[in-house]
Amino acid sequence: MMGRTHALTGWCAGLALAPAVGAGSVHQAVVFAATTAGFALLPDLDHPGASASRLLGWLTGALSWLLRRVSAAVYALTKGPRDEKVTGKHRHLSHTVLFAAGLGALTSWGCAEGGPWAVVGVVIFGLMLAEGALGDWLLPVSGAAVAWWFFTAPPDRAGELAAISGWLGVAVAAGCLTHCLGDALTEAGCPFLFPVPIAGETWYELRPPRFLRFRTGKKVEKRLVFPVFVVLGVLLVPGVWDYTVSTVERLFIPPASQQATTP
């Protein structure tokens, strides 16, 4: 799956999940979803050419190198007799539920210790990850969104950020898991249930039936999957669906007084 599709599906997943974790206001939901969108790109840090690996130059490049080495070592130690003879660097350790849960727990701890500034750091890093995949057009959009959030949020902005801190670990984990599920829909599949043994493999690449799979960057993803999630990404913003429904009713459904007919 392409980076921009990962970011967009992460955004949609964040908006859908936000009410369940208590991020009910539009300000909270947007912060939660922006974090999920950005971290839906992080698992590809295990690929040297990914936008996440090139984001901060040598720093993320070094983290990518380290992650690939750790992933290869874990694969070598845990692979079963039927697992593929591969290096285990890409689409392995960072593409698992364990990785998502671990990074989410680390984020929750960091936000609890660091307070509002840690929250700001996580959200900004998530926005930078998304910008790396979606393009520079996201920079002015992100700037406008930050300004909107600052000037329209409740007066106690630090308190608003502190309230969000308990949810960001969930947002980060959800973003990583969304990435795994997206890759599982491609031809290559994704071993995200490691270390659960399936069909004699410790790293079993889960994927749907062949007719439901698609190739990364091909017509199905570009012309169907991405546009569908663009629409969902707008409709899932708190208040947009209700506004859309009320507008359609006002334009196309006449008032009850006009529907009444004389017997």
N, C-alpha and C positions, 0 to 999 in steps of 0.2 A: 504494500500500500504506500502511496506517495505521502511525503511529509505533510503537504497541505491538507490531504484527506484525514490523516491522523489528527492534526490540530483541530479540524472542523468537527470530527466525531467526538473528540475530547470535549470541545465546547458544548456540544449537544448533551453528552453524558453528564457534564457538570450541571447544566441547567435542569436536567431531569432529576438529578440526585439531590440538588440543593434543598428543596422543601423537606426531603426525608431526614436531613441532618439538622434542620432547624434554620437554614439560611433562607428565610421566607421573604425578606424585603428585596426589592430589585437591586439595591446597592450591595447587599450581601451575596445575592445569587450571581451577580456579574463578577465579583471578586473570586468567588468559588469556581465559577465556570472558566474564567480566564486562567486560573491556576491549573485546572484540569486540562485545558487545551494545550498549554505549554508543556506540561509534563507528559502528555500523550506522545511527545516526541523524544523524551529522554531515553527510552530503551534502545534506540538506535545509536546511542553513544558507543556501542560496541562495534560500530562500523567507522573506519577512519574518514570516509567521504561524506558522512551524514552531516547535516547542518548543525546538529547538537555537538558534534566533535570539533567543528570549525568555529563555533560560536565565539569563544574567548581566546582564540589563537592557541598559543603554546599550552595554556592552562587546561582547556578542555581537551586539547590534543593529548596531553600527558594523562589525563583521566581516562581518555578513550584507550590509550595504550595499556594502562594498568587494568582496566576492566576486561579487555580482550585476553590478557595474560591470566587473570584470575578465572575467567570463564573457561578458558582452555584447560586450566589445571583441574577445575571442578569437573569438567566433562570427562577428562582422562581418568579421574578417580571413580566416577560414578556410572559411566556408560555400561550398559548391559551387553550381552553377547550378540543381540540382534540390532543394536544401535548402529547408525551409519558410521563409516570410517571418514570422519571429517575432523577439522581442527577444534570445533566447538567454540569458536570465537564469536561469530555473528548469529543472532537469533537463538541464543541459548540462555545463559544465566540471567541476563537482564530482561529476557522475555518470559519470565515466570511469575506466578502468583507470589512466590516467596520473595522475590526481589521487590515487587510492588508493595507487599506488606512491610517488608523491612525498611524501605525508603519512606513509606508513609509514617511508620512508627518513629523513625529518626526525625522527620519533619515535625511531628507533633511535639516531641521532646524539645527540639530546638526552638519552636515557637513559644512553648510554655516557659522556657528559660529566658528567651530573648525579648519577649513582649512584642509591642506593636512594631518595633523596628525590624525584628526578625520576620514578622508577617509581611511587611513592605518588601523586604529582601526576597522572600520566596515568590511573591506575586510578580515583582519586576523581573526576576529570573525566568519565570514562566512566560511572561510577555516577550522577553528576548528570544526564548526558544521558539515561540510561535512566529515571531517576526522573521527569524532565520528561515522558516519553512514557507511562510506565506508571501514574503517579499517586503520591500521597503515601504509600500503603501500603508502597511500596518502601523508605521511609526506615527504619522499624524493622527490616525484614527485612535491609537492608544493614548496619545497626548490629549486628544479631545475627551476621551473617556475618563482619563485621570482628572482632568479639569472639571468635567461634569460631576464626577464622584465627589470631589473636594467641595464644590460649591453647593451641591444639593443634598449631601449627606447630613444626618443629624448633627447638632452643634458639638456633641462629644465624639469627635472623630477618633480620638485615641481609644475611647471605650468601644466604638464600633469595630475597630481593628482588633482590639483585645478579644471581643466576642467571636470574631472570625478565627482567631488563632487555634481554637479547639477543633476546627473543621478542616484546616489546611492539610493535615496529614491524610485525611480521607480523600481530599481533592487530589493530592499527589498520587496516592495509591490507585484511585479511580482512573487517573490519566494513564498510568503505566498499564493497568489492566485493560483499558480500552484499546491501547496500542496492540496488546497481545491478541485480543479478540479480532481486531481488524486484520492483523497478519494471518490469523487462522482462516480467514475467508479467502486467502489467495491460494494459488496452486501449491506453494511451498509448505503451507501450514505453519503451525507454531507449537512448540513443546511446553506450553505454559503451565501444565499440571505436574511438571517435574517436582518431586521425585516419585510420583505415583507410577508404578509399573503398569504398562498397557501393552498387550500383545508381545510380551517379552522384551519391551524396550523401556528404558528409564527416561529417555528423552523422546517420547512418541509425539510426532507432529500431528496435532489435532487439526482436522479440516472437515468441512461439510461435504455432502455428496458432490460429485464432479460438476453436475449441472448448476450448482449454486456457487461455485468458485469463480474467481476472475484473476486475470493477470495484472500485476502491478503496472500502472501507467498506461493501460490499454483503454479501448473504447468504453467498456462497461464502467470502469472506474471514472473516466473523465466525463462521460455523457449521461450516466445514470446515477452512480453512487454519490459523486460530489455535488451535483445540482440538488438532489433530494435532501442532502444534509445542509445545504445552504438555506433552503426553505425552512427546514426544521430548526436550524440555528436562530432564525428570526422569530418563528412562532413560539418557541419555548421560552423566550424572554418573558419574565413575569409581567402580566398585563396585556401583552401583545395579542394573545389568542382571544381573550375576552373582548378586546377592542375590535379585532377583526370580525368576530361573530356579530357583535352589535352593529358594526358598520354595514355588513352584508344584510342583516335583517332590516336595517333602516332604509337601505337602498332598494331592496328587492321584495320585501314583504310588507304589504300595505297595513296600516293600522287596523285594529279590530273594528273601528267605526266604519271603515271603508269596505270591510269584508261582509258586513251585515247585509243581508238581502231581504227585500220585502216578500212576505208570503203571498 
